[in-house]
Amino acid sequence: QPQKGSGREGAAMTKAELLDAIRRERATLDALVAALSEAQMIAPELDAGWSVKDALAHITQWEQICAKWIREGRRDEGPFTQESIDAFNQSIFDANKGRALDAIREESKRSFAAIVETVEALADDLDAAPAWAPGRPLGEIISSNSDEHYREHIEQIEAWLRGRAS
């Protein structure tokens, strides 16, 4: 999500490193989700009563919006505040809560492929801030909407599963 730091502030990031992180964290997320039953996927057990399906739809929407910013070279949304991010996240939840799990999964796969393809098409320098996000390196923006975002929700899902096992 746009306001989170990358944890890599000040550290240069190559396109290859970013793509490796995106693929690695997504593989972890995909493996975790694949191990869940349909009942577990739709159970409203995560923070704010979300299900894993809801988290997947949420991740997908942020991937899509980030890819759109890069493709179009502009950002119509923002400036972001915690309040506006929360409202956007709620709108994602509301728009997807009635959608079928299989539809969410398929869209998620397509969205992941699109963010990878978008990053692959970029120049190697990800340290420059795009005109539509002054002060934030492009690599940091992409990371916060992909690999770091996956990790955030992996940890959320794992914490829920650990809580079920105790």
Rosetta blueprint (number, residue, H / E / L):
1 Q L
2 P L
3 Q L
4 K L
5 G L
6 S L
7 G L
8 R L
9 E L
10 G L
11 A L
12 A L
13 M L
14 T E
15 K H
16 A H
17 E H
18 L H
19 L H
20 D H
21 A H
22 I H
23 R H
24 R H
25 E H
26 R H
27 A H
28 T H
29 L H
30 D H
31 A H
32 L H
33 V H
34 A H
35 A L
36 L L
37 S L
38 E H
39 A H
40 Q H
41 M H
42 I H
43 A L
44 P L
45 E L
46 L L
47 D H
48 A H
49 G H
50 W L
51 S L
52 V H
53 K H
54 D H
55 A H
56 L H
57 A H
58 H H
59 I H
60 T H
61 Q H
62 W H
63 E H
64 Q H
65 I H
66 C H
67 A H
68 K H
69 W H
70 I H
71 R H
72 E H
73 G L
74 R L
75 R L
76 D L
77 E L
78 G L
79 P L
80 F L
81 T L
82 Q H
83 E H
84 S H
85 I H
86 D H
87 A H
88 F H
89 N H
90 Q H
91 S H
92 I H
93 F H
94 D H
95 A H
96 N H
97 K L
98 G L
99 R L
100 A L
101 L H
102 D H
103 A H
104 I H
105 R H
106 E H
107 E H
108 S H
109 K H
110 R H
111 S H
112 F H
113 A H
114 A H
115 I H
116 V H
117 E H
118 T H
119 V H
120 E H
121 A L
122 L L
123 A L
124 D L
125 D E
126 L L
127 D L
128 A L
129 A L
130 P L
131 A L
132 W L
133 A L
134 P L
135 G L
136 R L
137 P L
138 L H
139 G H
140 E H
141 I H
142 I H
143 S H
144 S H
145 N L
146 S L
147 D H
148 E H
149 H H
150 Y H
151 R H
152 E H
153 H H
154 I H
155 E H
156 Q H
157 I H
158 E H
159 A H
160 W H
161 L H
162 R H
163 G H
164 R H
165 A H
166 S L
